[in-house]
């Protein structure tokens, strides 16, 4: 995993531990997923005045910070396209701070930034100013989509994720968000100690590489499907979301409202479809 300056940063920390069994105890080395804070700042000009505003501190696994920052801004509805971002750069004095410089002719809605405060690795909506602030609206919500995927493709995804998710195998502590094409071919993956950060990194990668909307890709989540993840998927135009774990009731409701096919409890020979049944062929 890399930071914006291409300096390789390990996502794994070594920790000396003691392993206790029913018969004895012994010292060992364990791999831990690294968790550090990242402060995301916005820099822009308004009425000829330069403004820098800190909008979020999120607990994340270091690496792909530029993707995380722009992905967060996009899924929060603060930016809507790549052209609104001039540059993303790390803070010279603080490796846990990233600055997103906005285009000179783009001024974000400052009032909307009230909802972006501290987010933990387990909660991407913590600190929002109100219930209404949780909801965002996708620029792709009204686009038609005729994506159809066979059940056999869905069955194959779990093992393909297992092959790609190397750091998770070592630490057991990172979540993954992965993209596959309609034939089940692996496209790309991002990992993070926070499930919402992993998806923001993935969507940030897509935005920076002019790949949005992701209407013809399948999103696979390594854990459960929460409301915030379905919302972020919807912001990126994703129409099929599969999760190895369980969906929440609010995630299902949002998937139905957003015309997203939501799959949960994915196994090699079985899965549940909670919404958008017509996109999955049982043949």
PyMOL commands that set and color helices and strands:
alter all, ss='L'
color gray80, all
select helices_A, chain A and resi 65-75+82-84+110-115+132-134+151-164+166-171+195-208+227-235+249-257+277-279
alter helices_A, ss='H'
color red, helices_A
select strands_A, chain A and resi 12-20+25-33+36-46+49-60+85-90+97-102+118-119+149-150+175-181+186-192+217-221+240-243+261-264+272-275+280-281
alter strands_A, ss='S'
color yellow, strands_A
deselect
rebuild
show_as cartoon
